[in-house]
Amino acid sequence: MFFRNLFLYRLAPGARLDPEHLEERLGRLPLGRCGARDLHTRGWVSPAGDGALVRSVHRQVLIALGVEQKLLPASVIRDAAVERAAMVEAQQGHPVGRRQMRDIKDQVTDELLPRAFARRNTTCAWIDPQSGLMAIDAGAPARADAVIEVLRATLDDVPCKLLQTQLGPGAAMTKWVAGDDPPAGFTLDRELELRVPDANKATVRYVRHPLDGDDIRRHIAAGKAVVQLGMTWRERVSFVLTDTLQVKRLDFLEVLERAGESQDEQAAERFDLDFALMAGELSRLLAELLGALGGEKPD
């Protein structure tokens, strides 16, 4: 259950995040099945699959948002609508107009929805009540936004905001790549993306490439800034940091080695052990990463 990506949020002081309260409130909006006319439905699911909507281990909290979505491709709707429009044209003796075509598409959609297959996906969020941080395991902003939207509706608009640092990640990474020493405890990996901060957004990517070449420094001197950089923290966790403070492609190097040493635990014990190991590593990693970026930006 190790996270692969992080969108980071600061929870407001005083937000009630104890497991009992969260369990009660999340229980008011569990994930339900899509109705005959629903394109999708959202609600909370059990992160460990045991029925509980909140998993708490060593005062670390895990929740999960489930989304069930009907699989009804736009091409299927379009083809059915074109076929239906041809029949209508033959009956009325003239082509259908734009408004009539929209009505036909709506009608076709309503007819196809009950027969469409549904799929589910789950997005987990880790809450550290002690530090007031929340991290959502999402590869795209839309999935993270969905968790925040449903969480605010569930907890009566719980105040939270995207984490921001005193020193912008893009400016800091550009300095590190240009020749400044990386922060203590971090090493730079052989992955880099540079981009010109203008409307054209000319981009150069390096994959499995040394970062000490003169060509990279020339790109920076020409005005390109680092927008993604591969890094490793204390030889324990590797990741890609972006200029928006998103952490991508997490790889828990040492933790996974330790977790693989014992396979005798029951499923529930194994889940709790993995979550505790992940939360412990991420807590220390994020504390040092935020320190390297000058700490959090005040309100």
Secondary structure, DSSP 8 states (H G I E B T S, - for coil): ---S-BEEEEE-TT----HHHHHHHHTTSB-----TT-SEEEEEE-TTSSS-S-EEETTEEEEEEEEEEEE--HHHHHHHHHHHHHHHHHHHSS---HHHHHHHHHHHHHHHGGGSEEEEEEEEEEEETTTTEEEE--SSHHHHHHHHHHHHHHTTS--EEE--BSS-HHHHHHHHHHTS---TTEEEEEEEEEE-SSSS--EEEEES--S--HHHHHHHHTT-EEEEEEEEETTTEEEEEETTS-EEEEEEHHHHHHHTT---S-HHHHHHHHHHHHHHHHHHHHHHHHHHTTSB---
